[in-house]
C-alpha cells in the first residue's frame, strides 16, 4: 500500500514522512498550498504533488485528487484536519476501490467535534470532568453558573459555533463574562465554560485498531504551556485503570486510528480532569515523535499495516526552539498570562528555565538524519513570523 497524506506542511506531517522513511514505506505528500509558497524540502520527502488550496472542499478538488491517486496502487489516504476528513469521507465512493480511507466515519468526526458529546462520553467512560456549562445568549445559561466556579475557562463548543472565533479565554467574574458574550455571535450550543485551574495538562496519545484493540497508550505531562498550547512535554507513567477508562471512551465514541486526550493533571487530589480528545494527529505529535513515540506508526497499525514498532520513549523533555524563543520574549516583555502555565512563577525563574530548555530540550523539528527538512522548516517558520510582524506593524501605521 502507498500512504498518501493530504495536508499543509506541518511538524506532524514531517513526523509521518520520517516514520514512513524509516520503515521503507512509500509515502506520498499531497501538499495543500498556494501558488506563491515555496516547495518544501526534506530527506524524507520522495513523492510530492501540489494540491491547490482553492480546490479544497470543491468537486473539482475531488477530481484533481482522483487524477493524482490513479497514479498509485492500493492507496491508504488520510489527513490531519477534521473538515478535510469529513470532505474526503463524504466523497469516498468517488475516490475509487483502490483507495482506502484511513479516517473515522463521518458520524464519529461530528461527535468528536462536539464538546458536549465528548463530555457525555467522558462521564459514561468513568473519566472525571469539571462542572461544565454550555452558554448561549440566553441569560438563564449564565444564571446557572455557581459563583464559586469563577474564574472560568471558556472555549468554543464546536467549530464555527462562535464568531469572531477564539481558542480559549479566562474570565474572572459575571461582568467579564457578559462583556465577552456581547462581543460574540453564537450558534447553539455556543460556548463551553469550566472552572479555571492553574494546573499542568496531561496528554494521553494512542490509537485504536478496527477490532477495537487500543494500542500505544502513552502519557505525556505538559510541563509548560504557552498561549494555551503545550510548550514542553515529557513522558509519564499512568495507571492501567485510568488508561482502561481512556480506551473505554474511544469505544463509546467509535474512534479508530490515532487520537490524543487532553486532561488537567491534579496531582494533589490524584485526579485527571477531562478536557477534550482529538481523533487525529495533532500539535504534540512531533514532540512525542522526537521522544521516540511513533504515533504515525501506530496509526498505520490501526488500519492493518503489518509493521513493527519498538517502544523506546525517552525520559526527556521535548519542545520547539522557536516557540521557546517567543515564550522568552513574552516573558521579558511581561506579556505572560494565566493561560501560560505555570502562571505563578517569578520572571527570573521562567527566564532561567527557558534558557535551560533552549540548551537541553529535544527539538520537535531538528533531526540529524533530515538536516534539509530541519533547515527548510525553520526558514519557513521564521519567514511566516516576519511576514506577520510586518503586516502588524503596517496596520499600526
C-alpha positions, 0 to 999 in steps of 0.5 A: 500500500502507498500512504498518501497524506493530504495536508499543509506542511506541518511538524506532524506531517514531517513526523509521518514522512520520517516514520514512513522513511524509516520503515521503507514505506512509500509515502506520498505528500499531497501538499495543500498550498498556494501558488506563491509558497515555496516547495518544501524540502526534506530527506524524507520527502520522495513523492510530492504533488501540489494540491491547490488550496482553492480546490479544497472542499470543491468537486473539482478538488475531488477530481484533481485528487482522483487524477493524482491517486490513479497514479498509485496502487492500493492507496491508504489516504488520510489527513490531519484536519477534521473538515478535510476528513469529513470532505474526503469521507463524504466523497469516498465512493468517488475516490475509487476501490483502490483507495482506502480511507484511513479516517473515522466515519463521518458520524464519529468526526461530528461527535468528536467535534462536539464538546458536549458529546465528548463530555457525555462520553467522558462521564459514561467512560468513568473519566472525571470532568469539571462542572461544565456549562454550555452558554448561549445568549440566553441569560438563564445559561449564565444564571446557572453558573455557581459563583464559586466556579469563577474564574472560568475557562471558556472555549468554543463548543464546536467549530464555527459555533462562535464568531469572531472565533477564539481558542480559549479565554479566562474570565474572572467574574459575571461582568467579564463574562457578559462583556465577552458574550456581547462581543460574540455571535453564537450558534447553539450550543455556543460556548463551553465554560469550566472552572479555571485551574492553574494546573499542568495538562496531561496528554494521553496519545494512542490509537485504536485498531478496527477490532477495537484493540487500543494500542500505544497508550502513552502519557505525556505531562505538559510541563509548560504551556504557552498561549494555551498550547503545550510548550514542553512535554515529557513522558509519564507513567499512568495507571492501567485503570485510568488508561482502561477508562481512556480506551473505554471512551474511544469505544463509546465514541467509535474512534479508530486510528490515532487520537490524543486526550487532553486532561488537567493533571491534579496531582494533589487530589490524584485526579485527571480532569477531562478536557477534550480528545482529538481523533487525529494527529495533532500539535504534540505529535512531533514532540512525542515523535522526537521522544521516540513515540511513533504515533504515525506508526501506530496509526498505520497499525490501526488500519492493518499495516503489518509493521513493527514498532519498538517502544523506546520513549525517552525520559526527556523533555521535548519542545520547539526552539522557536516557540521557546524563543517567543515564550522568552520574549513574552516573558521579558516583555511581561506579556505572560498570562494565566493561560501560560502555565505555570502562571505563578512563577517569578520572571527570573525563574521562567527566564532561567528555565527557558534558557535551560530548555533552549540548551537541553530540550529535544527539538520537535523539528531538528533531526540529524538524519533530515538536516534539509527538512530541519533547515527548510522548516525553520526558514519557513517558520521564521519567514511566516513570523516576519511576514506577520510582524510586518503586516502588524506593524503596517496596520499600526501605521 
